Amino acid sequence: MQKKINDFLKFVSEQPKGTIYETPKRCTPKGPVSQTPLTKQEQLKQLKKQSANCTLCPLATQGRKNVVFGNGNFDAKLMFVGEGPGRDEDLQALPFVGRAGKLLTKIIEAMGLKRTDVYISNIVKCRPPNNRAPLPDESQICKKSILFHEIEIIKPKIICTLGSTATQELLEKPISISKIRGTFIDFNNTLLMPTFHPAYLLRNPSKKLEVWNDMKKIMEKLKELNNHK
């Protein structure tokens, strides 16, 4: 190293006075750099990867086994949003796969659709202890860091919120699900339809007809929107 320094100093001393030595400039490509935009599927995959070990809210350290990311058609016209994962969802890392999930699947199939035709997610992606409702700070952090990005990427025509928590968290209002269910509400230029959560229907089977009426409204609206493309 010292020899290289001495050789350089000797070289400089031999140059004419007034010679200016500049730091070589970094070569940069001329013109704009084109970048192919990611597809919806690629964006969701990237978001899921970024969220896989999320520690932004307290739920990350309260016994969760998996971050339960949304699942389904990345180009879905209809999106279902629930409250949060339960025990079965936490174990399988998939939303709505327990008893309530099986009922939701039946509802979707009764609409003439498959689970692969829709997209299913939750307000929070980690199971709250003892299946309690998510706390306000947990919901705020999770929906802003993951759920809102899912909605932005998928751009569904209709979002169906399942239960009070999901409805209140998206609309950010303390609204009674019994009073508001079955009506379309504007949510950032997307139609939102609140209805009862499938877990509630398991406890109150008599409410299934009301949910089915809500689903018929969704089917009619989707048909109407498709005809006005």
C-alpha positions in Angstrom: 0.0 0.0 0.0 2.8 2.5 0.9 4.5 1.7 -2.4 1.4 2.6 -4.3 1.1 5.9 -2.4 4.8 6.7 -3.1 4.4 5.9 -6.8 1.3 8.1 -7.0 3.0 11.0 -5.3 6.0 10.7 -7.7 3.6 10.7 -10.7 1.8 13.9 -9.4 5.1 15.7 -8.8 6.2 15.1 -12.4 3.0 16.6 -13.9 2.9 20.3 -15.1 1.8 22.8 -12.5 -1.9 23.7 -12.5 -3.1 20.1 -13.4 -6.5 19.4 -11.8 -7.4 16.0 -10.7 -11.1 15.2 -10.5 -12.9 12.3 -8.9 -14.2 10.1 -11.7 -17.9 10.6 -12.3 -20.3 7.7 -11.9 -21.6 6.5 -15.2 -25.4 6.8 -15.3 -27.7 5.6 -18.1 -29.1 8.4 -20.4 -32.8 8.9 -20.6 -35.6 7.5 -18.4 -35.3 4.1 -16.9 -38.3 2.0 -17.8 -39.7 -0.3 -15.1 -42.4 -2.8 -15.8 -45.3 -2.3 -13.3 -46.1 -5.3 -11.1 -49.3 -7.2 -11.7 -52.0 -7.4 -9.0 -50.9 -10.9 -8.1 -47.2 -9.8 -7.8 -48.2 -6.8 -5.6 -50.2 -9.0 -3.3 -47.4 -11.6 -3.1 -45.0 -8.8 -2.3 -47.3 -7.4 0.4 -47.8 -10.8 1.9 -44.1 -11.4 2.0 -43.5 -8.0 3.7 -46.2 -8.8 6.3 -45.2 -12.4 7.1 -43.4 -11.5 10.3 -45.2 -8.3 11.1 -44.5 -6.9 14.6 -46.2 -3.5 14.3 -48.9 -4.1 16.9 -49.2 -5.9 20.2 -51.0 -8.9 18.7 -47.6 -10.1 17.3 -46.5 -11.0 20.8 -49.8 -12.3 22.2 -49.7 -15.9 21.0 -50.3 -15.8 17.3 -48.8 -18.7 15.3 -49.3 -17.1 11.8 -50.0 -13.8 10.1 -53.3 -14.7 8.3 -53.1 -12.8 5.1 -56.1 -12.4 2.8 -56.8 -15.2 0.3 -58.7 -15.5 -3.0 -59.0 -14.0 -6.5 -56.6 -11.1 -6.9 -58.9 -9.7 -9.5 -62.1 -10.2 -7.5 -65.2 -8.0 -8.0 -66.5 -9.0 -4.6 -64.4 -8.9 -1.4 -65.4 -10.1 2.1 -63.9 -8.5 5.2 -64.3 -10.0 8.6 -63.0 -9.1 12.1 -59.9 -11.3 12.6 -58.6 -14.9 12.5 -59.7 -17.5 15.0 -58.0 -20.7 16.2 -58.4 -22.7 13.0 -57.4 -19.7 10.8 -54.3 -19.1 13.0 -53.2 -22.7 12.6 -53.8 -22.9 8.9 -52.7 -19.4 8.0 -55.9 -19.0 5.9 -59.0 -16.7 6.6 -62.4 -18.2 7.3 -61.6 -21.9 7.4 -63.3 -22.8 10.7 -67.1 -23.4 11.3 -67.9 -19.8 10.4 -65.7 -20.1 7.3 -67.5 -23.2 6.1 -70.8 -21.3 6.4 -69.4 -18.4 4.5 -68.3 -20.8 1.8 -71.9 -22.1 1.6 -73.2 -18.6 1.3 -70.7 -17.8 -1.5 -71.6 -21.0 -3.4 -75.3 -20.2 -3.0 -74.6 -17.0 -4.8 -73.4 -19.0 -7.8 -69.7 -18.3 -7.0 -66.7 -20.1 -5.7 -64.3 -19.0 -3.0 -61.7 -18.7 -5.8 -64.0 -16.1 -7.4 -63.9 -13.7 -4.4 -61.2 -12.3 -2.0 -61.5 -12.9 1.7 -59.6 -10.9 4.4 -59.9 -9.5 7.9 -59.4 -6.2 9.7 -56.5 -7.7 11.7 -54.3 -10.5 10.4 -53.3 -12.0 13.8 -55.5 -13.9 16.2 -56.5 -11.8 19.2 -56.1 -13.7 22.5 -59.2 -15.8 23.3 -60.8 -14.6 20.1 -61.6 -11.2 21.7 -62.4 -8.2 19.4 -59.4 -6.3 18.2 -58.5 -3.3 20.2 -58.6 0.1 18.4 -54.9 0.6 18.1 -54.5 -3.0 16.7 -57.2 -2.4 14.1 -55.8 1.0 13.1 -52.3 -0.3 12.6 -53.3 -3.5 10.8 -55.8 -2.0 8.4 -53.5 0.8 7.4 -50.4 -1.4 6.9 -52.1 -4.3 5.2 -55.9 -4.3 4.5 -56.1 -0.9 2.8 -53.3 -2.0 0.5 -55.2 -5.2 -0.3 -58.3 -3.2 -1.2 -56.2 -0.7 -3.3 -54.5 -3.5 -5.2 -57.6 -5.6 -5.9 -60.0 -2.7 -6.5 -63.2 -4.7 -5.9 -66.6 -3.4 -7.1 -68.2 -4.4 -3.7 -66.9 -5.0 -0.2 -69.1 -7.0 2.1 -68.2 -6.4 5.7 -69.0 -9.3 8.0 -70.2 -8.1 11.4 -70.1 -5.0 13.6 -66.3 -4.8 14.1 -65.4 -5.0 10.4 -68.1 -2.5 9.5 -67.2 0.0 12.2 -63.5 -0.2 11.5 -63.8 0.4 7.8 -66.4 3.2 8.1 -64.7 4.5 11.3 -68.1 5.0 13.0 -69.8 3.3 15.9 -72.7 2.0 13.7 -75.2 -0.7 14.7 -75.0 -3.6 12.3 -78.6 -4.4 12.8 -79.6 -0.9 11.6 -77.2 -0.6 8.7 -77.0 -4.1 7.2 -78.5 -4.6 3.8 -77.7 -1.1 2.6 -75.0 0.0 0.2 -72.7 2.7 1.5 -70.0 4.6 -0.4 -66.5 3.7 0.8 -63.8 5.6 -1.1 -65.7 5.2 -4.4 -66.4 1.5 -3.7 -69.8 0.1 -2.6 -69.8 -1.4 0.9 -72.5 -3.7 2.1 -72.6 -4.6 5.8 -74.2 -7.9 6.9 -74.1 -10.2 9.9 -70.9 -12.3 10.6 -71.2 -16.0 9.8 -70.3 -16.8 13.5 -73.3 -14.8 14.5 -75.5 -16.8 12.2 -74.3 -20.0 13.8 -75.7 -18.7 17.1 -78.8 -17.1 15.5 -79.9 -19.3 12.6 -83.1 -17.3 12.2 -80.9 -14.4 10.8 -79.7 -16.4 7.8 -82.6 -15.2 5.7 -81.6 -11.5 6.3 -78.1 -12.3 5.2 -79.3 -14.1 2.1 -81.4 -11.1 1.2 -78.2 -9.0 1.5 -76.4 -11.4 -0.8 -79.2 -11.2 -3.4 -78.7 -7.4 -3.4 -75.0 -7.8 -3.9 -75.6 -10.2 -6.8 -78.1 -7.8 -8.5 -75.7 -4.9 -8.0 -72.7 -6.9 -9.5 -74.9 -7.8 -12.5 -75.9 -4.1 -12.9 -72.2 -2.9 -12.7 -71.1 -5.6 -15.2 -73.8 -4.4 -17.6 -72.6 -0.8 -17.4 -69.0 -1.4 -18.3 
